[in-house]
Amino acid sequence: MVVLTPDCVGIHNFADVFGPIPIQPSTDPCFCDSKDLNYAEKVGNLALEISSLDQLDIHEQSIGVEDFELLKVVGKGTFGKVYQVRKRGSFNDEIYAMKVIRKDKIIEKNHVEYIKSEREILMKVEHPFIIKLKFSFQTKYRLYLVQDFVNGGQLFFQLLEHGLFREDSARVYAAEIVSAVAYLHDNGIMHRDLKPENILLDSDGHIVITDFGLAKQFDDTTRSNSLCGTIEYMAPEIILGKGHNKAADWWSVGILLYEMLTGKLPYSGGNRYKLQQKILKDKIKLPTFLTSEAHSLIKGLLQKDPSKRLGSGPGGEGDIRNHKWFKCINWKKLENKEIQPSFRPVVGGKQCVLNISEEWTKLPLVDSPATSPKSANENEDLFMGFDYVK
């Protein structure tokens, strides 16, 4: 059911969107998904009872799907969609982003541990430039991660709009990224998928790192052999499959910095194999319009040997913070958000989606039916303890 509020925002009940029982669709075009036979009796109540099996939580919980109203689709991934939602009964009309993940899909792709790790990591991180997890819960068919709704758009979106950033503008973004990545590493976390699409801007223009679906917890002896990430931002050691550590994140930061300052990627073109060979063998080419300090920082971060990469030496991330390109950055003020980025996105309120691609926001608020998840041991609850309230 769709209910129009005074400000004409469509609010969808979760039973309409996630109802897993396929029955005859309604002829009402606003009834975008399946309904149970007693649905008409329930229309008068905004907090509609969800009659489908998807309502049945495996564990008792203090929050669930009935506590949220769907507003817009704001993203889509391999295992589900991200929705803008309003929390029912919230004191300040709270708006969040809700990542909805189908259990059957992640079990089929053997990604259960990735999802559980993402939730565990988001529960423990607390940094001004990293997305915050507010709630997590589950139903029989789906997992839900409720996070801050950040509506300044992707850094990628702003790159497309501006082409490239001046060094002074890029410096603040880069410093905020370095601060967040250093914090993750200090807390034993590799992100492993740093790219403009996973770096959002808040309404004040500060960066927010998101999407920890490939993140991994580690210790000083950990080396991962997974081939993960996005190829254009992937470090050489990941491509080689000989094991990688947190230095792979600093390579991605170097790619991001190059892209911000030049408007293009240092390695691009050709098929996947040719691109991998360029990353492994080609020397970095830096435009002459960049300062010598920028040249030095990018070359240090894009050192192909991870043991020689900036941030991997005895000084750790301090070698990056203390680099001469960052000499004007007061890191304490930066982390207190006392340094304002030169660009502030145009945001018309906390519910505004103007900076989010219409590719997502124009999608209908429907989700494909989910099947009952299967595992090697059907009696085993793979997601025990998934529920969380911050």
C-alpha positions in Angstrom: 0.0 0.0 0.0 1.1 3.6 -0.7 0.1 6.3 1.7 0.7 10.0 0.7 1.9 12.1 3.6 1.3 15.9 3.6 4.7 16.5 1.9 3.7 14.0 -0.8 6.4 11.4 -0.1 5.3 7.9 -0.9 5.4 5.6 2.1 5.4 1.9 1.5 4.6 -0.8 4.0 7.1 -3.6 4.2 4.5 -6.3 3.5 3.9 -4.7 0.1 7.5 -4.7 -0.9 8.9 -7.9 0.7 5.9 -10.2 0.8 7.3 -13.6 -0.1 4.1 -15.5 -0.9 3.3 -15.2 -4.6 -0.5 -14.7 -5.0 -2.7 -13.0 -7.5 -1.5 -9.3 -7.9 -4.0 -6.5 -7.1 -5.5 -4.6 -10.0 -4.8 -1.3 -8.1 -1.5 0.1 -9.7 -0.5 1.4 -6.3 -0.5 -2.1 -4.9 2.8 -3.0 -6.4 3.2 -6.4 -4.9 1.3 -9.4 -3.6 -1.3 -9.1 -0.9 -3.1 -11.5 1.4 -6.8 -12.1 1.2 -7.6 -10.1 4.3 -5.6 -7.1 3.2 -8.6 -4.8 2.7 -9.5 -5.0 6.4 -6.1 -3.6 7.3 -5.8 -0.6 5.0 -7.1 1.9 7.6 -4.2 1.3 9.9 -0.8 2.9 8.8 1.1 0.5 11.0 -0.2 -2.5 9.1 0.2 -5.9 10.4 2.6 -7.9 8.1 0.8 -11.1 7.4 3.4 -12.8 5.3 6.0 -15.3 6.5 8.6 -12.6 6.1 7.3 -11.1 9.3 8.3 -14.1 11.4 11.6 -13.3 13.0 13.8 -16.2 14.0 14.7 -14.5 17.2 13.0 -12.1 19.5 14.1 -8.6 18.8 13.5 -5.0 19.9 13.2 -3.7 16.4 12.0 -5.1 13.1 10.6 -4.3 9.6 7.3 -2.9 11.1 9.3 -0.1 12.7 10.2 1.5 9.3 8.5 3.1 6.3 10.0 2.7 2.9 10.6 6.0 0.9 12.9 5.4 -2.0 15.3 3.0 -3.5 18.8 4.6 -3.2 21.1 1.7 -4.3 21.3 -1.8 -5.6 23.8 -4.6 -5.1 24.3 -8.3 -5.9 22.3 -9.5 -3.0 19.6 -6.9 -2.7 18.7 -3.2 -2.6 19.3 -0.2 -0.3 16.2 1.8 0.7 15.7 5.2 2.2 13.5 4.6 5.2 11.8 6.6 7.9 11.7 5.1 11.4 8.2 5.0 12.7 7.5 6.9 15.9 11.0 8.5 16.0 11.3 11.8 17.9 13.0 13.7 15.1 11.5 12.0 12.0 14.7 10.0 11.6 15.8 9.0 8.1 18.1 6.0 7.5 19.5 3.9 4.7 18.4 0.2 5.0 20.4 -2.4 3.2 18.2 -5.4 2.5 20.0 -8.7 1.8 18.4 -11.9 0.6 19.5 -14.9 2.6 19.0 -17.4 -0.2 21.4 -15.5 -2.5 24.2 -15.1 0.0 24.0 -18.7 1.0 24.0 -19.7 -2.7 27.1 -17.6 -3.3 28.8 -18.7 -0.1 28.9 -15.2 1.2 27.5 -15.7 4.7 30.8 -15.0 6.4 31.2 -11.7 4.4 27.8 -10.4 5.5 28.4 -11.4 9.1 31.8 -9.8 9.1 30.4 -6.6 7.6 27.9 -6.3 10.4 30.5 -7.1 13.1 32.9 -4.5 11.7 30.2 -1.8 11.4 29.2 -2.5 15.0 32.7 -1.8 16.3 33.8 1.2 14.2 33.2 4.8 15.4 34.9 7.5 13.3 33.7 10.8 11.9 34.3 9.7 8.3 32.9 6.2 8.4 29.3 5.1 8.0 27.5 4.2 11.3 25.4 1.1 11.8 22.2 1.9 13.8 20.3 -1.4 13.7 20.5 -4.9 12.3 17.8 -7.6 12.3 16.5 -10.4 10.3 13.3 -12.1 9.1 13.0 -15.6 7.7 14.1 -14.6 4.2 16.2 -11.5 4.6 18.8 -9.6 6.6 18.6 -5.9 7.3 21.4 -3.4 8.0 20.1 0.1 9.0 22.7 2.8 8.6 23.1 6.6 8.4 21.4 8.1 5.4 24.1 10.2 3.7 22.6 12.3 0.9 25.4 14.5 -0.5 26.0 12.0 -3.3 28.9 9.7 -4.2 32.4 11.2 -4.6 32.2 9.6 -8.0 29.1 11.7 -8.8 31.0 14.9 -7.9 34.0 13.8 -9.9 31.8 13.4 -13.0 30.3 16.9 -12.3 33.6 18.7 -11.8 36.0 16.6 -14.0 38.8 17.0 -11.5 39.5 18.8 -8.2 42.1 21.5 -7.5 44.8 20.3 -5.2 43.5 22.4 -2.3 40.1 20.8 -2.6 41.4 17.3 -3.1 43.7 17.7 -0.1 40.8 17.8 2.4 39.0 14.9 0.8 42.2 12.9 0.7 43.1 13.7 4.3 39.7 12.6 5.5 40.1 9.3 3.6 43.6 8.8 5.0 42.2 9.5 8.5 39.4 6.9 8.1 41.6 4.2 6.5 44.3 4.7 9.2 41.6 4.3 11.9 40.5 1.1 10.3 44.0 -0.3 10.1 44.7 0.7 13.7 41.6 -1.3 14.6 42.6 -4.4 12.6 40.3 -3.8 9.6 41.1 -3.8 5.9 38.4 -2.2 3.7 39.6 -3.8 0.4 37.1 -2.0 -1.9 37.9 1.7 -1.7 36.6 3.5 -4.8 34.6 6.7 -5.5 31.3 4.8 -5.4 31.9 3.7 -1.8 32.9 7.2 -0.7 29.8 9.4 0.0 29.6 13.1 0.9 27.4 14.3 3.7 25.4 17.4 3.6 28.4 19.5 4.7 30.7 18.0 2.1 32.7 15.7 4.4 33.4 12.2 3.2 31.8 9.0 4.5 33.3 5.7 3.7 30.7 3.0 3.2 30.1 -0.6 1.9 32.2 -2.9 4.1 31.0 -6.0 2.2 34.6 -7.0 1.4 36.2 -5.8 4.5 38.3 -8.2 6.6 39.6 -8.2 10.1 43.3 -8.9 10.5 46.3 -9.0 12.8 49.9 -8.2 12.1 50.6 -11.7 10.7 47.5 -11.8 8.5 47.8 -12.1 4.7 44.7 -12.7 2.6 44.7 -14.5 -0.7 41.2 -13.5 -1.8 40.9 -11.9 -5.3 38.6 -9.1 -4.2 37.8 -5.5 -5.0 37.3 -3.5 -8.2 40.0 -4.1 -10.8 40.8 -0.4 -11.5 41.6 0.1 -7.8 43.1 -3.3 -7.1 46.6 -3.5 -5.8 49.2 -5.5 -7.8 49.6 -8.1 -4.9 45.9 -8.8 -5.0 46.0 -9.5 -8.7 49.0 -11.8 -8.3 47.2 -13.7 -5.6 50.3 -14.1 -3.5 48.7 -12.7 -0.4 48.0 -9.1 0.6 47.7 -7.0 3.8 46.5 -3.5 4.7 49.0 -2.0 2.2 46.5 -2.9 -0.5 44.2 -0.1 0.9 47.0 2.5 0.5 47.3 1.6 -3.1 43.6 2.2 -3.6 44.0 5.6 -1.8 46.7 6.4 -4.3 44.4 5.6 -7.2 41.7 7.7 -5.7 44.0 10.7 -5.3 45.3 10.4 -8.9 41.7 10.3 -10.1 40.7 13.3 -8.0 43.6 15.4 -9.3 43.6 14.4 -12.9 40.0 13.4 -13.7 41.0 10.0 -15.0 42.4 6.6 -13.8 46.1 5.9 -14.0 45.4 2.4 -15.5 42.4 1.9 -17.7 41.3 0.4 -21.1 41.4 -3.0 -22.6 39.9 -6.2 -21.3 40.3 -7.4 -17.7 43.6 -9.3 -18.5 45.2 -6.3 -20.3 44.2 -4.0 -17.5 45.7 -6.3 -14.9 49.0 -6.4 -16.9 49.0 -2.6 -17.0 48.7 -2.4 -13.2 51.4 -5.0 -12.8 53.9 -3.6 -15.3 53.3 -0.1 -16.5 55.0 2.9 -14.8 52.8 5.6 -13.4 52.6 8.7 -15.7 51.9 11.9 -13.8 50.8 15.2 -15.5 53.2 18.1 -15.3 50.5 20.5 -13.9 50.6 18.7 -10.5 53.0 20.0 -7.9 56.1 18.0 -7.0 54.6 17.3 -3.6 51.5 15.6 -5.2 53.9 13.7 -7.5 55.8 12.4 -4.5 52.7 11.3 -2.6 51.1 9.5 -5.5 54.3 7.7 -6.4 54.7 6.6 -2.8 51.2 5.3 -2.6 51.4 3.6 -6.0 54.6 1.7 -5.3 54.1 -1.7 -6.8 56.1 -3.5 -4.1 53.8 -3.4 -1.0 56.7 -3.5 1.4 58.0 -0.2 0.0 54.6 1.5 -0.3 54.1 4.6 1.7 52.3 3.7 4.9 53.9 0.3 5.1 57.2 1.3 6.6 58.1 1.6 10.3 56.3 4.9 10.5 53.1 3.3 9.3 50.3 5.8 8.4 52.3 8.5 10.1 54.5 8.6 7.0 51.4 9.6 5.0 50.0 12.1 7.5 53.5 13.7 7.7 54.0 13.9 4.0 54.8 17.4 2.7 51.6 17.5 0.6 49.6 17.4 3.8 51.8 19.9 5.7 48.9 22.4 6.0 46.5 19.9 7.4 45.8 20.1 11.2 44.7 16.5 11.7 43.0 17.1 15.0 40.9 19.9 13.5 40.2 17.7 10.5 38.9 14.9 12.6 36.7 17.3 14.6 35.2 18.5 11.3 36.6 21.9 11.9 38.1 22.1 8.4 35.3 22.7 5.8 35.7 21.2 2.4 35.5 23.8 -0.4 32.5 22.1 -2.0 29.2 21.7 -0.1 26.5 19.6 -1.9 23.1 21.1 -2.6 20.9 19.2 -0.2 17.2 20.2 0.4 16.8 18.6 3.8 17.6 15.2 5.3 15.2 13.4 3.1 16.5 14.9 -0.2 17.7 12.5 -2.8 18.7 15.0 -5.5 22.4 13.9 -5.3 21.5 10.2 -5.7 21.3 8.8 -9.2 17.8 8.5 -10.7 18.9 5.0 -11.9 18.1 4.0 -8.3 15.5 6.6 -7.1 13.1 5.9 -10.0 13.1 2.2 -9.3 9.7 0.8 -8.0 9.6 -0.1 -4.4 9.3 -3.8 -5.0 11.6 -6.7 -4.4 11.7 -10.1 -6.0 10.3 -13.0 -4.1 12.8 -14.8 -1.9 12.9 -18.5 -1.4 13.4 -20.3 1.9 17.1 -20.3 2.5 18.8 -23.6 2.5 22.1 -24.6 4.1 24.2 -27.7 4.5 22.4 -28.3 7.8 18.8 -27.0 7.5 18.4 -27.0 11.2 21.4 -24.7 11.7 20.7 -21.0 12.1 23.5 -19.3 10.2 22.6 -15.9 11.4 22.1 -16.4 15.1 22.8 -13.2 17.1 22.4 -11.0 14.0 20.1 -8.5 15.7 21.7 -5.2 17.0 20.5 -1.9 18.3 23.0 0.9 18.8 
